[in-house]
Amino acid sequence: MSDLPPVHRPVDEIELSLLLEAVYQKSHYDFRGYSQASLARRMEQARQHFGCDSLSMLQHLVLHQPAIFRELLNFLTIQVSELFRDPTYYKALREQVVPHLRTYPSLKVWVAGCSDGEELYSLAILFREEGLEARTIFYATDINPAALQKAEAGIYSVERLPQFTANHQASGGRSSLSDYYTAAYGSAIFDKSLRARTVFSQHSLVTDQVFAEMHLISCRNVLIYFDRELQNRAIGLFEHSLVRGGFLGLGLQETIDFSAHKEGFDAFVRSERVYRKLTRPAGTGAANGLA
């Protein structure tokens, strides 16, 4: 008998592969390049949630019950974040990136993999406090339409507010976080003016193409769920989407150091995983490697 959890046995690896292929063929959501270890854990949770004896049974449900897939998507995508998560990242943006962004008459910011919107509202608040909001258009994208709806609603549990507030203060916040939300009936509703300059859109880093002319792309704690090939594709997508001298922010456990596109960036604030797109001649190096 194997001591490994059942989901790691060879038969389940086959079932997992077939399930992801079924999801792709049925819906064109492509999770086949995601980290298999992470997907295996989440699909085991989904199997138990739906009361299935095997991933093959779950695959059958996905193929024949559309409502099941919509719910399964919440297991396939990661919706874990908080306002001003890793405050030193936002402090680095505020102190070192914003001075460069001030030189542009207009700005475009892409929050890729925006989840339930915490990262978007963090940036919107930061840009308001730094006087850049009026010249900025934000693009908030995610593969999961349910997550986009939550992001656009901007409603979070009041139980999360103490952590949000502490993060905001540690990020160098210039005001009280309470200025940006109304609390009632156990929920905090963030001011709709914070998303007045935001375009919400469904977008997959796996299959979709470039968002052009971005000055800042923030994609935090998404690449850790991709395999190396898919990481390369996403970073290439970001490189093509950024203006020359534009900035890319990743999660603290992520890096472009092993990417085929690393020569296209300078480590602007390495400790906070903030990179800057270099200027180099078109048609050279890995920049043409976007799949």
N, C-alpha and C positions, 0 to 999 in steps of 0.2 A: 504493500500500500504506500502511496506517495504521501509525504507530510505536507505537500503544498496545498493551498486552497484549491478546490475544484476548478475555479476559473482559470488557473494557470496550467492545467493539464493539457496535453496536445489536442485532445478532441475538442476542448473548449476554445483553443486558439483557432481551430478550423471553423467552429461555429461562429466565433466572433468575426472572423474574416468574411464568412458568408452573410452574416447579419449586416455588416457595414456595406457589403456589395449590394444587398437587397435595398438598404436605405438609399444608396446612390442611384440604383436603377429605378426605384419607385419615385424618388423625390428630387434627385439631382443635388442633394446635400452630400458633399464628399468628405467623409471623416476617415478615409482610408490612409491618409498620411499623418494622422494624429498618433501621439505616443500610445503604443499598444498597452503598456502597463497601466497607464491612467485610464484608458478606455475600458480595460478589463475590469477594473475596480468599479467603475461607474455602471457598466452593463450588468455586473453582478447585483448591484443595488437595484437596478431597473428590473432585473429578472424577479427578484424577491418582491418588489413593489407591485408588479403586475400578476404575481402569483403563478409564474411559469416554472415548470420543472427544468427547463433547459433554455439556452439561447435560441435553439432551433424553434422552440414553441413561441418565443418572443418574436422571432423572425416571421413566423406565420401570422401573428397578430398585426405586425407592421405592414405586411403585404395586403392584408384583407380588411383592416379597420383603420381608416385615415385618422380618426380621433386619437388612436393609440400613438401614432407617430408624432402628432403634435405634442403630446405629453412626454413622449420619449426624448424629444428634442431638449427638454430641460435637463435630462440626465447627460446628454451628449455634449452640451455646452456648459461652461463653468460660469456661474453667476455669484461670485464671491468678491466683494470689494468693500470699500468704505470711503467716505469723504476724506480727501487729503491723506490717503494711505501712503505710508512712508513719507512723513512730512519733509524730510531733508531733500527729497526729490523736488517737491514744490518750492522749497526754499532756494534750491539751485536754479530752478526756472525763474523765480522772482528776481534773484540777485544777479544772475549771470547770463540768462537767455533774454529776458525782457529788455534789457538795454539795447540789444541788437534788433529786437522786433520793433522797438520804437522808431527805428529809422525807415520803416516801410509806411507808405500812406494808407495801405489797406492790407489786411491779413486774412489768411485762411488757415484754420486749425482742424486737423482730422483726429478724432478720437476713435481709433480702430479697435473693435471689440469692446464697445462701450458698456456691455452688460446692462445692469439696471440703472445706469446713469451717474453713479457716484463720481467717476473720474471727470465726466463732462461738467457737472456742477462745480467740482473743485476748480477746474480751469476757468469756467465762466466767472466764478467769484474772484479768482486771482486776477483775471484780466480786467474786471470791473475795478478792483482795488488799485490796479496799476494804471488805470486810465486808458486801457486799450480796447475795451469792450465795444465801443461805438464804431471802431474801424475793422472789427473782426467778424467773419462768418465762421461758425463752427459746423463741422460735419460729424455727426455721431452715427456710427455704423455698427451693426452686429448681424450675425447670421440668424439669430433667433428673434422672430417677430414679437413674441411675448415679452422678451427682454426690452425691446425697443418701446413697446407700449408702457412698460413700467418706467423706463427712462424718461419718456415724454410726460408722464404723470408727475414725476418728481415727488413721490410720497414715500416716506420711510418711517419706521417705528421710532417713537420717542425714546425707546430704550437705547437706541444707537447714538443719540445726540451727545451724551457726555464724551464718547470717543471721538465723534466728529469734531466737537468743539476743541478738545485737547489737540487733535491733529492740526486743526486750522491755526491755533495759536502757535504751535511749534513750527508751522510752515512760514511764519512771519506775517500772519494775517494782520491787516491794518484796521480791522473793525471787529465788532462782535458777530459771531456766526448767527446769532438770533435775529440780526437785521435782515436775514435772507429767507426766513421761513416763518410760518404760522403753525403753532401747535394746538391740536384739538382732538379729543376723542382717541388718544393714544397714538396719533400719527403726526408727523411733521410734514407740512406741505411747503415745498420750496417755491419761492416767488416765480410766477410764470414769466416775468420779465427776464429771468436768467436764461431762458431758452428761446427768447424772442428772436434771436439771431442764429438759431440752430436749425440745420436741416437733418432730419432723422431719416436714415435709409438702410434697407437691408443690403448687406454686402458680405461676400465670403472671401477671405484671404486665400482660400484654396483654389477657387475657380474664377473669381471676378478680376477686373482689370484696374487700371490706375485711376486714382483721384488726382487730377493734375494741379500743379502750381500751389502746393501747400508750403507754408512757412514753418509749421510745427506739426509733427505727427507724434501723438502719444499713444503707444500700444503696450500696455503694461500687463505682465503676467498672462500673456496669451501664447507666446512662442514656446513657453516651457511645455505646452501640451502638444507641440508639433514634433515630427521626426526631422532629421537633419535636412532632407530634401525639401520639405515643406517650409522649414525655417528659411532656407535659401530663397525660396520663391517669394515669401512674404517680405524679406529684407530687400530683395530686388524690386519688389513692387513699391516699397517705401522710397527707395532711392530714385526711382523714376517719377514718383509723385512729388518729390520735394523740389523746390526752387534751389538754385545753387546757393549754398550758404545756409540752407534750411536746416532745421533741427529735428532729431529723432530721439524720443524718450522711451526706454524699455523698462521692464521690471528689474528689481535688484538682483534677481537670480538669472537674468538673461544677458546675453552678450552677442556682439557681431564678430568677435575675435576669430571664430572658426568658420565664418561665412565666406562664401565665394565672392561676396560683395564688400568685404571689409576694406578693400583699398579705396572704396568710394567715400569713406567717412573718416573723420578725425574724432578721436575720443575727447570731446569738449569738456565734459565733467565725468571722468571715468568712474569715480566712486558712486555716482548716482545714475550711471548708464545713460548719460545724455551725449549724443553724438551729433556731429555737424557734417553735412554733405560737402564734400570737396568739389572744387571746380576742376574738371578734367575734360579733355577733348571728347566729343561725341564719337561713339563707335569704337571705343577702346576698352580693354579690360573686361571685367565681369558685368559691366552695366548692360551688356547685350545678352546676358544670360537669363533674362526673365522668361519663364516658361509661358 
